[in-house]
Amino acid sequence: MFDFRYHALSLAAVFLALGIGIVLGVTIGDSLVSETEESVRSSLRGDLVSARDEAERLRAELGRRNEVIERVYPVLAANRLLGRRVAVVALGGLPDDVARPIREAVEDAGGEIDSTSVLETPVDERELADAVGGRFARLGSDERLLARLGERIGRSIVLGGTVANRLERRLEDAFEGDYDGADAVVVYRAPGEESEDVPETTAILHDALLDGLVARERVPVVGVERSGDDPSQIRFYRDRGLSTVDNLDEAAGRIALLFALEGARGAFGFKDSAEEPLPEPPSED
């Protein structure tokens, strides 16, 4: 039989072994965790440095690309719209950093801005109806008559004539220019025009006006926006049959705009909605 002293020594040995195992386990475990953490940190630091280097390389390449495009822009633009009249239509306002590149591109290509029409939101449809006159002066709440009014205004911007001249005389803050007829049209829709706060009558008038603009198939109509515009208006334009340019603020976008005003069809730029960065130059035949 084991005596009590032997039994006690055995228990002490067991507890001692357990204690040593715990100490060793903690020590080794801490060491392994520490080494693992340092390895992870080192790997992440390396990934971050690589990502920064790659971003810097891509930024430099983008800068060189834009520089090349800026240099060839005058050559590609020269006389491309020689003698052509371009109408500008803005829905919801026309910021200077949109109006300016449109005007510069058209003038760089030898064209001229025939007219600039800006329909603020909400549209005062009764004011428009009174300016146009005739049956539209009795507009009331008739949505079908409102749609006809919008389409009539759109057609008048393209064709010129009596309606456009009345608008220019009566609403000179919104309608400016000669309105002698347009060979092409640029449309800008301000971000936020898809908001639920936009009155339904304004949306009806905008849609009808675009219908009037695209009614003449031989007159290109191009919807534009800046590269940073959010939410994008490209889907709105495309759903209504317009060609589009999503980077008006860049030289590549101005080149695409000129090609589209000549008749190239499609969605151009660098956003996900674009079909290609630039259109093929229209045939000179």
N, C-alpha and C positions, 0 to 999 in steps of 0.2 A: 504493500500500500504506500501511496505517497503521503508523506507527512505534511503538516500544515506549512512548514517553512519552505519546502520545495514547491508547494502549490503557490505560495505567495511570490516566490522568485519567478515562477513561470508567468504569472499574471503581470508582474512588473516588466518582464522581458517583452511580453506581447505589447503592452502599452508603450514601451520605449520604441519598439519597432514601428508602431503606428505613428508615434510622434515624429520619428525620423522621416518616415515616408511622407507625412503631411508637409514637413518643412522642405524636404527635397522637392516635392511636387509643386509647392507654391513657388519656390525659388526658380525651378526649371520652367514652370509655367509662365511666371513673370518674364523670364528671359526670352522665352519663345514669343510671347505676346509683344514684348518690346521690339524684338527683331522684326516681327511681322509688321508692326505699325511703322517702323522706320522704312521697311521695304516698300510699303504702300505709299508713304509720303514721298519717298524718292521717285517712285514710278509716276505719281501724280504730278510732281514737279517737272519731270521730264516731259509728260504729256502736255502740260501747260506751256512749257517753253516751245515745244514743237508746234502747238496750235497757234501761239503768238507769231512764230516765224512764218507759218503758212499763211496766216491772215495778212501779215505784212507783205509777203510775196504777192498775194492776190490783189492787195490794195495797190501795189506798185504796178502790176500788170493792168489793172483797171484804169489807173491814171494814164499809162502809156496808150491804152486803147482809146480813151477819150481824147487824148492829145492828137492822135492820128485822125480821128473822126473830125475834130475841130479844124484840122488843117485841110482836109479834103472837102469839108462842107461848102466853102465858097465855090469850088469847082463844080460840085454836084448841083448846087442851087442856081448857078448863073443862068438866067434867061429861061428857066424851066416853066415859069408861069407868065412869060412875057405877054403883056397886053391883056391878061385875064383879070376879071373882077371877082373878088372873094367876099362873101357875106359872113359875118360873125354873129352867131346867136348864142346867148347865154341864158340859162335857166337857173334862177336863184342867185344871180349876181355874177360879176365879172372882175375878179381880182387883177391888179396890175401885173402880177407875175404870171398870169395866164394871157392877158391881152397883149403884153409886150412881145413875148416870143412868137405869138401868132403873127402879129404885124411885121416883126422883123423878118420872119421866114418868108412871108408873102412878098415883101418889098425886096429882100435879097434875091428872090427868084424873078424879079421884074414885073410882078403883079401889083395890084392895088386893092385896098380894102374898100369895097363898094358901100358897105353899111355895117353898123354895129347895133344889134337889137338886144336889149337886156330886160328880161321879165323877172322882176323881183318876186320873192315869196312872202306873203300870199299875193297872188295876182289880183289886181282890181279889175275884174272882168267887165264890170259895168262901165268903167272908165274907157276900157278898150272898145267896148261895144258902141259907146257914144262917139268915140273918135272915128270909128269906121263908118258909122251911120247906116242909113238905109233900114232894112228889116232888122238889123242887129240892135238898133236903138230900142227895140221892144224885147230885149233879151229875157228879162224876168228870171224865172228859175228853170227854164227849158234847157236841159242838158244837151239835147240833140242840137239845138241852135248854138249852144256854147261850143260844141265840138266843131260845127260848121264855121264858127267864127275863128277858132284856132287854126283850122285847115286853110281858111281864106288868108289869114295873116301869113302863114307859112308860104303859101304860093306867091303872095305879093312880095315877100322878101326875095324870092328867087326870080320872079318875073319883072318886078318893079310895077309901076303904074299907080292908079288912083288911090287904092287902099293904102299902099305903103307911103305915098306922099301925104295922105291925111294923118297917118300915125306920126310921121316925122314932124309935121307942123303942130299937131295938137299935143303930142307927148314927147317933146324934144329931149327930155332927160332920159327917156328909155329908148328912143329910136333916133339914131344919128347917122347921117350919110346921104348919099345921092339916091339910092334905091333905083338905079337905072337898070337893074337886072344883074344876076350873079351867074358866073360860070362854074362856081363851086361854093360850098358852104362848110364852115367850121362850127361845130356845136360844142359848148362846154356846159356841163351840168354840175353844180356845186355839190360836194359831199353833204349829206344830210337831207337832200331833197326826197329821199325815200322814207323819211321819218313819218310816223303816224300823225305828227302835228301838222303836216302839210294838208291844207284843205283839199277835199275831193275835187272841187271845181278847178283848183290850180292844176292838179294832176290831169284832169280831163283836157284842159286847155293846152298843157305842155304836150301831151300825147298827140292831140289833133294837129298842133303846129308842126310837129315832126312829120306827121303824115303828109302835110302840105309841102314840106321841104323835099321829101324823097319822091314826091309824085312824078317829077320829071327825071326819068331814068338816066338821061345823059348829063345830069348835073351831079357830080360827086358830092356826097355829104359825109363828113368825117367827124366822129366824136373824139374829143381829146381830154386828157387829164394829166396831172403831174405824177412823177414817179412815187411821191410820198402821199398821194391822196388816199384817204381811208375814211369810209368805205369806198371801194372802187366803183366807178360808174360804167365799167366796160360791159357788163352783162346788160344793163339798161340800154346802152347804145346798140349792142348786137341784136337784142330782141326786137329792135325797131328797124333793122336793116341797114345800120350805118357801119362803115369801116371805122376802125379805131386806132388810136395811138396812145399808149399809156405812159410815155415819158417825154412829154412836151418840153420839160425843163432841161433836156439834154440835147446835144447836137444830133445824136442818132435819131431822136424823136422828131426833131425839126425836118431832118431829111425824109423820114418816113411820112411825115405830114405832107410834104411837097409831092412825093410820089403818089400818095393817096388822093390829093387834090387833082392830080393829073388823071386819075381813074383807076389806080391800083386798088384791088379789093382785098379785105382781110382784116385780121387783128394783129397789130404790130407793136413791138416793144419787148420788155424783159420780164413782165409779170407772168404768173402762171396762166393767165387767160390769153396770152399772146400766142399766135400761131407761128410767128417767126419774127426775128428782130427787125428786119427791113424787108419791104416788098421788092420784087423785081422791078427795075425801072420800066415804066410803061413804054410800049413800042412807039416809035416816032412816025410809024407809017400812017 
